[in-house]
Amino acid sequence: MKTTKKRIIALIAVLLAVSGVFAGFRIYQSYLRQITGQEWFEKQDKYIEEMKTYADGMDDIFALYLSKSISDEDFLNHLTILKNELSIMKAAYEDVKDEHPVKTGSHTYSSKKGCEAVEGCYEILNQILDMASVKENYADIETLGYKYLAYQQNIIDNLANYMAAKEIMESENN
């Protein structure tokens, strides 16, 4: 009986030790994948370009609808497609962000502000699509147009923050 208890305790101790080694190895791997705030900021160009292309397509859909060239049904169908595309873009962005966590304390004010601007653009694009999907908004074309312009101004503000951060980062590197 005593040897069985000893074996169980020894087995538990071995399992805990293996689990500890495994957890330590995973933490170490995560540490090795970390990048600096500046390195993460440099990766943002890709996402900004992707969003510009996306926003151009969204502008076309809104222009067609606001000029009454497409029906409510077509507009809503296009919004659904745009939502799906944005979800895919945001998921890909989050996957890369998870793959390469930013080292704590490695962001400068500029790199942090620039990265926040990119995430802000994703949020605003999503808010536009949510707003436009509500019947009282898309049913009143004039109101929809004004709200769309207001959201576009928010995107412009975020892009201005991104561009300012990029200029500062470039001047610091030269």
N, C-alpha and C positions, 0 to 999 in steps of 0.2 A: 504494500500500500504506500509506504513512504517513497519507494523508488518511482512509483507512478506519479506521485505529486511532484517529485523532483524533476521527472522527465517533462511534465506539463509546464512547470515553471521554466525549465531550460528552453523548451520550445517557444513559450511566450516571449522570453528574453531574446531569443534569436530572431523571432518575427519582428519584435520592436526594433531591434538593431538594424535589420534589413530595411524596415520601413523608414527608419531615421536616415540611413544612408541614401535610400531612394529619394526621400524628400530633400535632403541636402543637395543631391545631384541635380534635381529639378530647379531648385533655387539658384544654383550655380549656373545652369544653362540659361535661365531667365536673365541673370546678371550679364552674361556674355552677349545676349541679344540687345542689350540696352544701347541707345544712341543718345547723342547730346541734343539739346533743344535746337541748336543751329542745324544739325543734320536733319532733324525732323522738319524744320522749317524749309530747308532746301528741297525736300520731297513734295512740298505743297504746290509747286508750279504745275505739276501733272494734274492735280485735282482742280486747280483754278482753270486750266485750259479745258478740262472735261466739263466743268460747270458752264464755261462760256458757250461752248457748243450746245449744251443742254438748254441754256437760257435763250439762245437764239431760236431754237426750235419751239420753245414755249412761247416766245414773243410772236412767232408766226401764227400759232394756234389762237392766241388771244386776239391778234390783229384780225384774223379771219372772223372770229366770233363777234368782236366789237363792231366790225363793219357789216355784220349780218350776212356774211358770205357762207356760213355753215349753220346748221340747226343746233338747237339745244342738245339733242341726242348725240350728234356728232361731236359737239364740244365736250360733253361728259365722257364720251368714249375716249377722246384724246386725253382728257385729264386722267383717266384710269391708266392709260398707257404711260403717261408722264410719271404718275405716282409709282408705277412698277419700275420704270427706269431709274427713278431717283432712289428707290429702295435698294436696288442692285448697286448703284454707285456708292451709296452711303455704307452698305454692308462691306463692299470691297475696301473702302477707306478705313472702316473700323477694323477689318481683318489685318491690314498692314499696320495700323496703329497698335493692335494687340501683339503682333509679331515683333515689333520693335518699340518696346516701351522707352519713354524718355527718362534719362537718369535724373533723379531728384536733384533739384537745385542747378541744373545745367542750362535752363532757359535764361536768356537775357530778356529785358523788358520788351525789346523789339521782336524777338523770335516768338515769345509768348503771345504778344498782341497779334502778330501775323497769323499764327496757328489758330487763335481764337476767331479771327476774321473768317478763315476758311470754314470752320465749324458753324459760324454764324450764317454764312451763305447757305449751307445745307439746311439749316433750320428755317430760314426765310423762304427758300424754295418750297419746302414742305408746307409752310404756313400759307403760301399763295395757293397751292393746290387744294388745301383744306378749305380755305376761304371761298375759292371759286366753285367748289362742289356743293355749297349750300344754296338751296333753291332761291332764297330771298336775295342772294347776291347775284347769281347768274341770270335770274329772271329780270333784274333791273340792270340793263346794259350800262347805263350812265354811272350808276353806283359801282358796278364791277370795274369799270374803267378807272375811276378815281382810286378805288382801293388797290387796284393793280399798280398804278403809278406810285402810290405811297409805299407799297412793298418794294417796288423797284428802287426807290430812293434808299431804302434800308440796305439793299444789296450793294448799291453804289457806295454807301458809307462804309460797308464792310470791305469792299474792294479797295477803297481809298486807304483804309487802315492797313490792308495787306501790302499795297504798293509802297506806302510810307515805310513800313517795316522792312520791306525788301531793299529800298534805297539805303536805309540806315545800315542794314546788315552788309550791303555791298561796300558802302563807304568805310565801314569798320574793317573789312577784310582787305582793303587796298591801302 
